[in-house]
Every structure is written in structure tokens, then in C-alpha cells.
Amino acid sequence: MEHQTSIIFGIRAIIEAIDSGNTISKVYLQKELRGHLFSELNTLIKRHGISSSQVPVEKLDRLSKHNNHQGAVAQISPIEFHDLEELIEKTVEDNKVPLFLLLDQISDVRNFGAIIRTAECTGVNGIIIQKNGSAPVNAETIKTSAGAAFKIPICKVDHIKDALFVLQGSEIKTVAATEKTEDSIFDTNFNQPIAIIMGSEHRGVNPSILKMVDYKAKLPLLGEIGSLNVSVACGAFLYETVRQRTVVSSQ
């Protein structure tokens, strides 16, 4: 079955959708839009921490299929997001060795979908994304994930730093995938409660995040190209985790 992300348009319709408790993935607003209703919508977006961006009117025309959008189009998320603290508590109660994945502003929906698919296949307990700056969970994300987005919990936080504090407070170690280290992925202990942080496509893990993590690890690159696609790198980190945990459990 193909799952579609619902598109709604019109300022009043989006306001009503937010007030009714719908999970809004992202709101697209026309650049330089003004007016009382727009201010009301903007206030709601900020109050609820909804991701938004200002775009040219041509993009709004495409998203709304040239209907009267009044300068605002929203995507209603096809999934419900989970509370991070509740998810950690449930994972620990189920006697699992926690494995979480933090995505530091990965913006490409195809990378996001591919990561979700690999995470589900490798037993990740939850994916954590930031409310702003992250790729939305939309129809393309769902398709690329092969439906895995419906099977793995996804949490939204105001900032990745907030998630790090919660995870570390729950005695879950954090490891950042970065080339800014001499430590190899193969020398890192993933057979413990752990959260892996993957950085954005263009800048990697934010330097302020790198200062907070417990470990940093890199993949060996033997060719001339200096980096891997983030979804490929994420897959390597997750399957090294699977390898380590499988080896230990079989002994």
C-alpha cells in the first residue's frame, strides 16, 4: 500500500489543523507574506515548534497544485512522533541494550528514508531528529524507507543537544560519526547502551555537538574521495554495532 502525506493549504485551514492537534510535519510560507492571519499562524508555528521555511510562490503553487493557497501550505505527517524520555524508559524496561540514532539536521528526504530503512533492519530502538532543519517525514521519505517509517519510533526534539542530555542522563553513551578523530569505528565499543550521531550532508556533526559526545569514531577511507554518503556511512556504523553485539551474544 502506498502511503501519502496529506497536503493542506490556506492560512485558516492550517491554523485549524494545528489547533485540532494534527501532527504537522512542515509549513511552507510565502516569502514576505504579511497580515493578521499570517501573524497568528506564525505564532502557532513557533509555539508548537513546527518546522517551517519561507519559499517562493512558485513552490507553493506546485505543492498546492495551483489551488488558492493564500501563501501557506502544510504537510500533515503520516506518522505520530514519540516522546524521547518515554521511549528510553520503555526500551530499558524491555531489557534491551538501547541503540538510538540521532540525525543532526539531515535534510535530504531520500537519505532520511534510506537511513530509516537501515535503522529498522538493524534493530534501532528509536530515531531522533531536530524539529527545525531536518528532512520532513513525507511521502517520498515513506517510499524510500520501504514503509519502515511506520515500524520504528521517531522522536522530535527542539535541539539535538536536548536529546544528548536526556540520553547521557539515562546512562546511554553517545558516539559521533566524524572524520575529525583518530579513533576508528572498529575500536569503539558498541556493545553497550549507545546512541550514534550522524551529521548533515554538508557539514557533518555540528562542532558544538562534537564537544558533548562520549566518543568519536570514523570509517577508514582508502580511496581518493574524502567522505561517504551519510546513509551509507550510517549503515556501516549500524552494522558494526550488529556485528559486535552478535559476536558477544554467540560466545
Secondary structure as UniProt FT lines:
FT   STRAND          6..9
FT   HELIX           11..19
FT   TURN            20..21
FT   STRAND          24..30
FT   TURN            31..32
FT   HELIX           36..47
FT   TURN            48..49
FT   STRAND          52..55
FT   HELIX           57..63
FT   TURN            64..66
FT   TURN            70..71
FT   STRAND          72..76
FT   HELIX           84..93
FT   TURN            94..95
FT   STRAND          99..104
FT   HELIX           109..121
FT   TURN            122..123
FT   STRAND          126..130
FT   HELIX           139..144
FT   TURN            145..147
FT   HELIX           148..150
FT   STRAND          154..157
FT   HELIX           160..169
FT   TURN            170..171
FT   STRAND          173..177
FT   HELIX           185..187
FT   STRAND          194..200
FT   TURN            201..203
FT   HELIX           207..210
FT   TURN            211..212
FT   STRAND          215..218
FT   HELIX           230..250
//
